[in-house]
Amino acid sequence: MYSINETRLIFARCKDYIELEKICDAFLLIIYDNNFSQKKLDYIKLQAKIRFRQLKALNFILGKSMQRFKELENL
């Protein structure tokens, strides 16, 4: 069983949406097989939402950087 800190670290290590989806799927399997407290379930949901927003922001920033890079290449 993962502690709250371990759960946070697992989500923090996600590098993209595919990894995040796989981790969420893995936690769903663990949740269905075990009895989790409502507090733990809420924390897992919160960590998934936080990482999704972080990845979304990162992709936006990277997209802007790539756009600028392409503009520079075309000069």
C-alpha positions as CSV (number, residue, x, y, z in Angstrom):
1,M,0.0,0.0,0.0
2,Y,1.3,3.5,-0.9
3,S,1.6,6.2,1.7
4,I,0.2,9.7,0.8
5,N,3.8,10.9,0.2
6,E,4.5,7.9,-2.1
7,T,1.3,8.6,-4.0
8,R,2.3,12.2,-4.5
9,L,5.7,11.2,-5.8
10,I,4.3,8.7,-8.2
11,F,2.1,11.4,-9.8
12,A,4.9,13.9,-9.8
13,R,7.1,11.7,-11.9
14,C,4.6,11.6,-14.8
15,K,6.2,13.0,-17.9
16,D,3.2,13.0,-20.2
17,Y,-0.5,12.3,-20.5
18,I,0.0,8.6,-21.5
19,E,2.0,8.0,-18.3
20,L,-0.6,9.8,-16.2
21,E,-3.4,7.6,-17.8
22,K,-1.4,4.4,-17.0
23,I,-0.9,5.5,-13.4
24,C,-4.6,6.3,-13.0
25,D,-5.5,2.9,-14.4
26,A,-3.1,1.2,-12.0
27,F,-4.6,3.1,-9.1
28,L,-8.1,2.1,-10.2
29,L,-7.1,-1.5,-10.1
30,I,-5.6,-1.1,-6.7
31,I,-8.6,0.8,-5.4
32,Y,-11.0,-1.9,-6.7
33,D,-9.0,-4.7,-5.0
34,N,-8.5,-3.0,-1.7
35,N,-10.5,-1.0,0.8
36,F,-9.4,2.6,0.7
37,S,-10.5,5.3,3.0
38,Q,-12.4,8.2,1.5
39,K,-9.6,10.5,2.4
40,K,-7.1,8.4,0.5
41,L,-9.4,8.2,-2.6
42,D,-9.9,12.0,-2.5
43,Y,-6.1,12.5,-2.3
44,I,-5.5,10.2,-5.3
45,K,-8.1,12.2,-7.3
46,L,-6.5,15.4,-6.3
47,Q,-3.0,14.3,-7.3
48,A,-4.3,13.2,-10.7
49,K,-6.0,16.5,-11.3
50,I,-2.9,18.5,-10.2
51,R,-0.6,16.6,-12.4
52,F,-3.0,16.9,-15.4
53,R,-3.0,20.6,-15.0
54,Q,0.8,20.8,-14.6
55,L,1.2,18.7,-17.8
56,K,-1.3,20.9,-19.6
57,A,0.6,24.0,-18.6
58,L,3.9,22.5,-19.5
59,N,2.6,21.4,-22.9
60,F,1.3,25.0,-23.5
61,I,4.7,26.5,-22.6
62,L,6.5,23.9,-24.8
63,G,4.1,24.6,-27.6
64,K,4.8,28.3,-27.4
65,S,8.6,27.7,-27.3
66,M,8.4,25.4,-30.3
67,Q,6.3,28.0,-32.2
68,R,9.0,30.6,-31.5
69,F,11.8,28.2,-32.5
70,K,10.0,27.6,-35.9
71,E,9.6,31.3,-36.4
72,L,13.3,31.8,-35.9
73,E,14.1,29.0,-38.3
74,N,12.0,30.6,-41.0
75,L,13.8,34.0,-40.7
